[in-house]
Amino acid sequence: MAYIGNTDYYSRVAGGDVEGSSIMSAMGERESIGTTVSGEDVWRYSGNVIGVPQAIGDLMTIQSTKAADGVAGTGVIEVRIHYIDVADGLEKTVDVLTNGTTTVNIPTIRALFVNDMYSIDVGSGGVADGEITVFQTGVATNVFNVISAGGNKSMVPAKMVPTGYELILKGWHATEAQGKRCAIRIRSTDMNNELLAGVFGFKDTVYLSKSSSGNLPLNVRVPALSIVKISAWAVVNGAEVGCGWWGELKEL
């Protein structure tokens, strides 16, 4: 379907009517943020930092904390993982059947980053019964992404820009819900369009305490293979943050 008239440009991008462009977005939540000096990444997992595969790529494994997340259970039966393939730097997907608390290895695929994970088949409960993680094979503490109990999609606002593309960050937002003053910052592994692997530079910041920022406009260029994420620095323990970002992913 072609858009006509004065339809907003980004509506046309979202509708697939701008060749070589699409919308990239992410959202996340984190409860009980502490006063960690280096900040805590906003995501639905206990660890302070979102796991990143090695530069040579990592094999992936998934596992739930509950037996009901499996082909014979009432929770999540199958998930789809979006990942950046180390072989060519492009985003691809793989569908994986869950097996409850038993680990399921994903053979041959080596991920440079995990961009998303969500349910594509569920049992009678309709949502994850436990916490479903995807992590580095053999290193269960290096968690790349997670679906929380009671959910069907990861709440991890971190994504890597694929090879052959650049991301123009257009906006982001954040909310702090517990009245615990918190600095919330959107970050990526680049500065001035130079990729800086492992170094998360700040792109914008907001202080919040039981309030919402509303939409915060950006026009920030992020190069291929850079990782975008959002982190929080709480003044006192117990901050609770929800956030999200979006931008135009442009083919070079």
Secondary structure as UniProt FT lines:
FT   TURN            5..6
FT   HELIX           9..14
FT   TURN            15..16
FT   TURN            19..20
FT   STRAND          21..33
FT   TURN            37..38
FT   STRAND          40..41
FT   TURN            55..56
FT   STRAND          58..64
FT   TURN            67..68
FT   TURN            71..72
FT   STRAND          76..85
FT   TURN            86..88
FT   STRAND          91..97
FT   TURN            100..101
FT   STRAND          104..122
FT   TURN            124..125
FT   STRAND          132..136
FT   TURN            137..138
FT   STRAND          139..147
FT   TURN            149..150
FT   STRAND          159..160
FT   TURN            163..164
FT   STRAND          165..176
FT   STRAND          182..188
FT   STRAND          190..191
FT   TURN            192..193
FT   STRAND          194..195
FT   TURN            197..198
FT   STRAND          201..208
FT   STRAND          211..212
FT   STRAND          216..222
FT   TURN            224..225
FT   STRAND          227..234
FT   TURN            237..238
FT   STRAND          239..251
//
